[in-house]
Amino acid sequence: MSKRTVLITGGAGFIGSHLVKRFLKSHAHRIVTLDKLTYAGHLGNLSDVLENENHRFVKGDICDASLLDRLFAEENISDVIHLAAESHVDRSIESPLDFVQTNVLGTVSLLNAAKKHWNGDRNKRFHHVSTDEVFGSLGEEGAFHEHTNYDPRSPYSASKASSDHFVRAYAHTYGMNVVISNCSNNYGPNQFPEKLIPLMINNIVKHHPLPVYGEGLNVRDWLWVEDHAEALDLVFHQGTAGESYNIGGNEEWKNIDLVHALCEQMDQILERPAGSSASLITHVKDRAGHDLRYAIDASKIKKELHWEAKMSFENGLRATALWYLENDQWMESVMDGSYRDYYERQYQNR
């Protein structure tokens, strides 16, 4: 693709901020970041690119049709990479309507804006970023591939499955150029600390209990966030219109084994006696409808786009732990909200 104006939704979030920075570093595209700046989206994640002449940040809601209409017109948006979403399963169990609002209706609002302003132009692309959770739960063997039947089991995965279906429906009905990517569990720097790995790191530092659902036998495939950003880059630029691509790290870990591995690394890094962190592990009541296992077959993206994950989980886990320990003030300010408030004031007073 030649120089484009790419709207990246959710670009101040965990995965989105890594993607925005990668695009600004690797491509000549103008990037427009749209983010509502809810609990998991922070301008500080983009602090080193807010002044970049090829970047514009806009605070706003993807459900705001008038804002989207204005933004597409002002910026002549040529492409969308859609990452904005409510993403935490536990939150979806407590407040499913919030997930329907953002993940389903917000996606449809974006599709409507793109349909209106692109007027059938097949050179303009809508890349929808989704999750492996739409495929449901696996047994001890097998892996999700691109043609696995959808079988969402939580309000979160149901909302993402619905958004995937709407994207495909708009491609079929209106001829839009779309691609979809479904990824496994991401980890790395800047992840909001309600997620498993940063939560455990924070609790270990503070000598708080390490809550593990049930017996901790649930299995997830783990993907280093910068490997994911590279894959998204390739899917956006080189993926075949109408196709979907599974993106996985080929790193399956039982939750309890992951926590033990992290405990060992944290004891070494913090120079604590072996077993100190593991003594904090506390088994708690299992999550309602907890899927047993996810695993990604990423052979399609490897064959077609020559991508595969580079970071081993052991090295990535250590790099993640070190980042959070070196950025302890980030962790504290994210937890109490002062981090978000500081950067919003800085941005507004430019």
Beta strands, then each sheet from edge to edge (+ up, - down):
strand 1: 5-9
strand 2: 30-35
strand 3: 55-59
strand 4: 79-82
strand 5: 125-131
strand 6: 177-183
strand 7: 185-187
strand 8: 210-213
strand 9: 219-224
strand 10: 244-247
strand 11: 252-254
strand 12: 281-284
sheet 1: 3+ 2+ 1+ 4+ 5+ 6+ 10+
sheet 2: 7+ 9+ 11-
sheet 3: 8+ 12+
end
